[in-house]
């Protein structure tokens, strides 16, 4: 799964970081911040949308996420991602996808 490089030009002057008020989401070698339904990452002096390209089902994901499952929820576009084992999982049909 690759990640598209799409600069978030409307980001404004807000600087994400510890204590900024937005959910921090570990993502591979960096941290994304959930803001206004998007996930942003700092990249070479600007902020990028951090969205996966393609479809990546999470194989062997037995746990069913819901409002009271104990995993952090992050609003992401038109759905909710759940933070679990260093991944963001989103329900997709009858399975869960890695985001």
N, C-alpha and C positions, 0 to 999 in steps of 0.2 A: 504494500500500500504506500503510495506517495502522497505528499502534501503539496497542494498548490501554493505558489507564491503570489499572493494578491495583496498589495499594499492597502491598508485601511486609511485612506486619505482624509476621511471625515472624523478621525479620532480626536482631534482637538489637543488641548494642552495637558489633559489628565495623564499622570504617570502611574502606571500600575506597579505594585510592589506590596510587600508585607504591610498589612494594616490599611490598604487603600479602600477597603470596603467591598471589593469584588472577589468572587470565589477564585482561588488559585487552583489550577488543575495540572498536576504533573503530566507531561506528555513527552515521552522519549527523553531527549537530552535537554529539554527546556521546560518552562512553565507557561501555560496559557492562562489568561484571565477571562472569565465570563463577564461580559458587559453588553447590555442591551440585546441579549439573545445571540450574540456572536462570541467566538473565542478568538482572542488576540494574543499574539506573541511579539516580543521585542525582537527586531531583526535589523542589525546594522544601522541603528539610529532612527528607525521608524517602526511603526506597528503594522504587522501583517495579520490578515484573517488566517486562522490556522484551521483549515478544513481539509479533511482527507479527500483524496480522489479515488473513486472506485468504490466497490462494495467489498467489505471484509467481515464476513460472518465470524463470530467468536465460537469456535468449535469447542464442544464439551462444556458449555456454560449451563450448568444444571440449576443454578440459583435463579429464582424469579424475583425481579426487582418490583417494588411498589412503594407507596408513600411511607410505610412503616417498616421497611426492611433493614434500616440502619445504615444504609449507604448514602453519602451526600448526593444531592440532586443539583443539577445545573441546567437551567433553561437554555435551550439550543435551538433557535429558529422556531419551528412549529412542534417541537417535542421536548422531552426531558431526557438528558443523559444522566446515568448513574456512575459515580466514581467507585471503582472496584478493582483491587489488585493492581493499581497503577494504570488502569485503562478507563476510558469512558465507554460505557455500554449504552446502546439505544435499542429499544424494542423495534423489530422490523419483521412484520408478519408473524411467523411461528418460531422465530429465533432472535438472538441478540447480535448486534453488530459492534465491532470495535470502531471507535472513532478516534 
